[in-house]
Amino acid sequence: MAPEEEAAAEEARIEHAVENQDIAVSVRGLRNSFGDQLVHEGLDLDVRKGEILGVVGGSGTGKSVLMRAIIGLQTPDEGEIHVFGESMIGRLDDEALAIRKRWGVLFQGGALFSTLTVAENVEVPIREYYPNIGAQLRDEIAAYKIRMTGLPTEAGPKYPAELSGGMKKRAGLARALALDPDLLFLDEPTAGLDPIGAAAFDEQTRKLQETLGLTVFLITHDLDTLYSICDRVAVLADKKVIAVGTINELLALDHPWIQEYFNGPRGRAATAAVTREKAREQDRAAQTPPDGRR
């Protein structure tokens, strides 16, 4: 390549990086299929740094397939995927290693290794990416991540079969956070949890996101989760992302699935719950003197 061409290419690369400096994940023209079944066609999506993006859609719209394509477990037929400005399509595992260290994944159900303890599960990515770290430091990191997700210390030596559903989710979350990621993928994290457990998990997710500065890609059907912690919501339908925005912005659209989903009985109940909680927060704020003493 001639010097002039190299300079132009470098200028274009810098310009692209500047334009996308606030974007953690960029997906363009994605096409996924399984045999004759077309799942995505021309799908575009941007995930902003520091946000919790909820991803919703009917059954079969390919929410998990989209996530798997982003993290490299599904090879798309067409399209481009960039994570933190780096292309993820067609790269060798060694080439993508530096980017993969920057994300953590909580799969549905936790996906824990049944023959490993909770602590050993948390240590799996540490062993994979940092094999030279000693056993004592690994144990200390695992214990810290376990406490960080709200599990008691004594959960570390237990096996998944000895945990409740909610504890399994938190153990999976601890493993996802093992490498101090910048980007967190959560696939139906509150599925199967009772309302109290689901609300507690949502609160924990928001606290971790704010404390650690995480970007969160969150697949969910839980309207309470969408209303309580998601900054924006992406809606999958018609084999692509048909809309992205706040819930209020989505409610202004006339797409039938969006209206049915957010304005149905459960959507109205979630809206009412959020409204009540905001009213309680305002009451508490009004009753608290400026110095914080009652």
C-alpha positions in Angstrom: 0.0 0.0 0.0 1.3 3.4 -1.0 2.1 5.9 1.8 -0.8 8.1 0.7 -3.2 5.1 0.9 -1.9 4.1 4.3 -2.4 7.7 5.6 -6.0 7.8 4.2 -6.8 4.4 5.7 -5.4 5.5 9.1 -7.4 8.7 8.9 -10.6 6.7 8.1 -9.9 4.3 11.0 -9.5 7.2 13.4 -12.6 8.9 12.1 -14.6 5.7 12.5 -13.3 5.3 16.1 -14.2 8.8 17.0 -17.7 8.5 15.5 -18.3 5.2 17.5 -16.5 6.0 20.7 -19.8 5.9 22.6 -20.9 2.6 21.0 -20.0 -0.7 22.8 -21.6 -3.0 20.2 -22.4 -2.2 16.6 -24.3 -4.7 14.4 -25.0 -3.9 10.7 -26.8 -6.0 8.1 -26.9 -9.1 10.1 -28.3 -12.3 8.5 -28.7 -15.5 10.5 -30.4 -18.7 9.3 -30.6 -22.4 10.1 -31.2 -24.3 6.9 -34.3 -22.9 5.3 -35.3 -21.0 8.5 -34.4 -17.4 8.2 -34.0 -15.8 11.7 -32.5 -12.4 10.9 -32.3 -10.4 7.7 -30.7 -6.9 7.6 -30.6 -6.5 11.4 -29.0 -3.3 12.7 -28.4 -2.4 16.3 -26.1 -0.2 18.4 -25.5 -0.7 22.1 -24.3 2.5 23.8 -21.5 2.4 26.4 -22.8 2.5 30.0 -26.4 1.7 29.2 -28.6 -1.2 30.1 -30.3 -2.2 26.9 -33.3 -4.5 27.1 -33.9 -6.8 24.2 -37.4 -8.1 23.7 -39.4 -9.9 21.0 -41.8 -12.7 20.5 -40.7 -16.4 20.6 -38.6 -17.3 17.6 -37.5 -13.8 16.9 -33.9 -14.8 17.6 -33.0 -12.8 20.7 -30.5 -15.4 22.0 -29.3 -16.0 18.4 -28.4 -12.3 18.2 -26.5 -12.5 21.5 -24.7 -15.7 20.4 -23.7 -14.0 17.1 -22.2 -11.0 18.9 -20.1 -13.2 21.3 -19.0 -15.5 18.5 -21.0 -18.7 19.2 -23.0 -18.2 16.1 -21.5 -17.4 12.7 -23.8 -15.2 10.7 -24.4 -15.6 7.0 -23.9 -11.9 6.4 -23.2 -8.7 8.2 -20.8 -6.9 10.4 -20.4 -7.0 14.2 -18.0 -4.6 16.0 -17.4 -4.7 19.8 -15.5 -1.8 21.2 -14.6 -0.8 17.6 -13.1 -4.2 16.8 -14.6 -6.4 14.1 -15.7 -9.8 15.4 -16.5 -11.5 12.1 -13.9 -13.9 10.6 -11.3 -13.4 13.3 -9.3 -16.2 14.8 -9.8 -17.0 18.4 -6.3 -15.7 19.3 -7.0 -12.4 17.5 -10.3 -11.9 19.3 -8.9 -12.9 22.7 -8.4 -9.3 24.0 -12.0 -8.3 23.2 -13.5 -11.5 24.7 -11.8 -10.8 28.0 -13.8 -7.6 28.1 -17.2 -9.3 28.3 -19.0 -11.7 30.6 -22.0 -13.8 29.8 -24.9 -15.2 32.0 -26.7 -17.8 30.0 -30.3 -18.9 30.7 -30.4 -21.0 33.9 -26.9 -20.0 34.9 -25.3 -22.8 32.8 -23.1 -23.8 35.7 -20.8 -26.8 35.6 -22.6 -29.3 37.8 -19.4 -31.1 38.9 -17.7 -27.9 40.0 -18.4 -25.9 43.2 -19.6 -22.3 42.9 -16.1 -21.0 43.5 -14.6 -23.4 41.0 -17.2 -22.3 38.4 -16.3 -18.6 39.0 -12.6 -19.5 38.5 -13.2 -21.2 35.1 -12.6 -18.0 33.0 -9.7 -17.0 35.2 -8.0 -20.3 34.5 -8.8 -20.0 30.8 -7.5 -16.5 30.2 -5.0 -16.1 33.0 -3.5 -19.6 33.6 -0.5 -18.2 35.4 -2.5 -16.8 38.3 -1.9 -18.8 41.5 -4.5 -20.9 43.3 -4.6 -18.6 46.3 -5.3 -15.4 44.2 -7.9 -17.3 42.2 -9.7 -18.3 45.4 -9.6 -14.7 46.7 -11.0 -13.4 43.4 -13.8 -16.0 43.3 -14.7 -15.2 46.9 -14.9 -11.5 46.2 -17.1 -12.0 43.1 -19.4 -14.3 45.0 -19.9 -11.7 47.7 -20.3 -9.0 45.1 -23.4 -10.7 43.6 -25.1 -11.0 47.0 -24.3 -14.6 47.7 -23.1 -15.6 51.2 -19.5 -16.6 51.5 -20.5 -20.2 52.4 -22.0 -20.6 48.9 -18.5 -20.9 47.5 -17.9 -24.6 48.3 -21.4 -25.7 47.4 -22.4 -27.4 44.2 -25.1 -26.1 41.9 -27.5 -28.9 42.9 -27.4 -27.5 46.4 -28.5 -24.0 45.4 -31.9 -22.5 44.8 -32.8 -21.1 41.4 -32.0 -17.5 42.5 -28.6 -18.5 43.9 -27.7 -20.3 40.7 -28.4 -17.1 38.8 -26.2 -15.1 41.1 -23.5 -17.8 40.9 -23.6 -17.5 37.1 -23.5 -13.7 37.4 -20.4 -14.0 39.6 -18.7 -16.1 37.0 -19.7 -13.6 34.3 -18.0 -10.9 36.4 -14.8 -12.9 37.1 -12.6 -11.0 34.6 -13.9 -7.5 35.5 -15.7 -7.1 32.2 -16.8 -3.8 30.6 -19.7 -5.5 28.8 -22.2 -7.9 30.4 -24.6 -10.2 28.4 -27.6 -11.4 30.4 -30.0 -14.0 28.8 -33.4 -14.1 30.6 -31.7 -13.5 34.0 -35.0 -13.4 36.0 -36.8 -16.3 34.2 -38.1 -18.8 36.7 -37.6 -16.5 39.7 -40.5 -15.5 42.0 -41.4 -11.7 41.9 -39.3 -10.9 45.0 -36.3 -12.8 43.8 -36.6 -11.2 40.3 -36.8 -7.7 41.8 -33.8 -8.3 43.9 -31.8 -9.6 40.9 -32.8 -6.5 39.0 -31.7 -4.2 41.8 -28.4 -6.1 42.0 -27.9 -5.7 38.3 -28.5 -1.9 38.4 -26.2 -1.5 41.4 -23.4 -3.4 39.6 -23.9 -1.5 36.4 -23.6 1.8 38.2 -20.7 0.8 40.5 -18.6 -0.9 37.8 -19.6 1.2 34.8 -20.9 -1.8 32.9 -22.6 -1.9 29.6 -25.4 -4.5 29.8 -27.1 -6.3 27.0 -30.2 -7.9 28.6 -32.6 -10.3 27.0 -35.8 -10.5 28.9 -39.6 -11.0 28.8 -40.0 -9.5 32.2 -41.9 -6.2 31.9 -40.9 -5.3 35.5 -37.3 -5.6 34.5 -37.7 -3.4 31.4 -39.5 -0.7 33.4 -37.3 -0.7 36.4 -33.7 -0.9 35.1 -33.5 -0.6 31.3 -32.3 2.7 29.8 -33.5 1.7 26.4 -35.3 -1.3 24.8 -34.7 -2.9 21.4 -37.7 -4.7 19.9 -37.1 -7.7 17.5 -39.8 -8.5 15.0 -40.0 -9.1 11.3 -36.5 -10.6 11.4 -34.9 -7.4 12.5 -34.8 -4.7 15.1 -37.9 -2.7 14.4 -37.4 0.0 17.1 -35.0 1.1 19.8 -35.8 3.7 22.5 -37.1 4.4 25.9 -40.4 2.7 26.8 -42.2 6.0 26.4 -40.7 6.4 22.9 -41.8 2.9 22.0 -45.3 3.5 23.2 -45.6 6.3 20.7 -45.2 3.9 17.9 -48.1 2.2 16.3 -46.6 -1.3 15.6 -49.2 -3.8 16.7 -46.7 -6.1 18.6 -45.3 -3.2 20.5 -48.7 -1.9 21.5 -49.9 -5.3 22.5 -46.8 -6.0 24.5 -46.5 -2.7 26.4 -50.2 -1.8 26.6 -51.5 -5.3 27.6 -52.6 -6.1 31.1 -49.1 -6.9 32.3 -47.7 -3.8 30.7 -50.3 -1.6 32.4 -49.5 -3.3 35.7 -45.8 -2.7 35.3 -46.4 0.9 34.5 -48.6 1.3 37.6 -46.0 -0.3 39.8 -43.3 2.0 38.5 -45.5 5.0 39.0 -46.2 4.0 42.6 -42.6 3.4 43.4 -41.6 6.9 42.0 -44.3 8.4 44.1 -42.9 6.7 47.2 -39.4 7.9 46.4 -40.7 11.5 46.0 -42.5 11.2 49.4 -39.4 9.9 51.0 -37.3 12.7 49.5 -39.8 15.3 50.6 -39.7 14.0 54.2 -35.9 13.9 54.4 -34.3 17.2 55.5 -31.4 18.5 53.3 -28.8 17.4 55.9 -30.2 13.8 55.7 -31.4 13.8 59.3 -35.0 13.2 60.2 
